[in-house]
């Protein structure tokens, strides 16, 4: 399922830090980027990540950058060690921003994320191309990425 983007997008700036590696918005320029908003409490989250990573690998080889944004649901989700352990156990190699869920300046709030998982596809200029909310399976995302990565889509600017 896709939604029409609304409102300005904001840079990634997690108050609670990063898992795997920090990312700065200027590092993403020139690269198509996939933001994955998720929570470790989603049903079968570890297994879903493993299947998702297999689908993303060919796109990463063509230059796609992948950024996870862990959106808190319970208080324990604000503990970076808990999220780091989840990422290690799931084998997630991508940078993960730990969102603090603040109502005004949290990453998910700034990007108007209402459901998890949500995938935002940004082009090489940081322009939002499309979003996919709660896909039925990873094939939906894979097909959208395959159709998109060769395009130079217009939209709103992140930077």
N, C-alpha and C positions, 0 to 999 in steps of 0.2 A: 504494500500500500504506500503511495506517495502522497505528500502534502505540499501545498503551495507555500513557499517560504514567506514570512512576514517579519518586518522590523529589522533593525540593523544587527549585524553580527558583531561580536566583540572578541578581542584576542583571548587566548588561553592565559590565565594567570591564577593558578591554584594556590590559595592561601596555605593549604596543607602539604604542598610539595608534589613531587613526581616519584614514580616508581620506574625503574629501568634507566631512564635518562631524562634530563630536563629538555624542554623544547621551547624555543622562542618563535614568535610568529614570523619574524624576518627569516628564520631558517626554512620556512615552508614555501617562501616565494619561489616560483619557478617549478614547483612540484604539485601535481594533483594530490589532494589530501582527503583522506576519509577519517572523519571523527566518529567514534563509536561510543555512544552514551549507553552505559550499562550499570548493573549492580550485581554483585556476587551472589545475592539471594535469589536471582531469577532461577526458575526451575532448570536443573541440569546445566548450570552456568559453565562449569568446567568442561563438560563434554561439548557444549555448543561452541566454546572458544576453540577447541581443538579442531572441530569441523570447519569453523570459520577460517582459521589460519591456513588450512589446506586450500580453501577457495581463494584466499587473498594472495597466496604466493606468486602465481603467474602475473598478477597485476603489480605486485611489488617489484618484480624483476623488470617491469616496464616503467618503473619510476614512481609508483604510488606510495605516498607516505601514509602511515596508519598511526592514529593517535587515539588511545582509549581515554575516556573520561568516566571515572567511577563516581556515580551519583549516590549519595548516602540515603539509606532508608531507615536504619536504626543507628543509635549512638555509636556502637562498635565500628560502624563504617567510617568513622572519623579518625580511626587509629591507623596510621600509615603502616605499622607492622602487620596488622591484620590483612590489609590490602596487598602488601608485598608478599605475604605468605600465600594468599589466594593466587596471585600472578605467578609465583614460582610453581605452585602445585598444578596450575592449569597450563604451565609452559608458555605463558604470554611473553614474547620478546619485545613487544612494542612499548613505547613510552606511555605511561598512564598518569593522567592528572587526577589528583584526589580532590574532588569538588567538596566544598564544605556545606553546600546546600543553602547558603544564606539567601534570604528572600530577594535582596536587591542586587547583590553582586556575585552570586554563585554562577558558575559557568553554565549549568543547565538552565538556570533562570534567564540568563542573558541571551541564550539561544532558544528560549521558549520551548524547552523540551518538556512534554507532558506525559510521555509513555516511554517505557524501556523494553527492549533496546530501540534506540533511534540511531540511524546512520545519516550523517551529513556528508555530501560530496562537494568538495570545493575545488575549483579549477586552479591552474597555475598562477593566476593572479589573485587567488584568495576569494574568488567570487563563488557564491553558493550556486551550485548547479541543480541539485535535487536533494530530497531527503526521503528516507524510507523508514516507516514506523512499524515496528513489530512484524517483520516479514514472516510468512508462513514457514519458510525454509531458506537456507543459504543460497539456493539456486536463484532466488529473486534478486538478491544483492549481486551475485555473480553476473547475472544477465544485465543488470543495470550498469555495473562497472564496465563490462565488455562493450556495451553500446556507447558508453560515455567517453572512455579514455582517449579515443581518437579525435574527439570533438573539441572545439574551442567555444564552449558555451558561454552565454551572457548571463547576467544576473546581478546580485548585489555584491558590493566589495567588502571584504573583511578588514582590510588594512586601512 
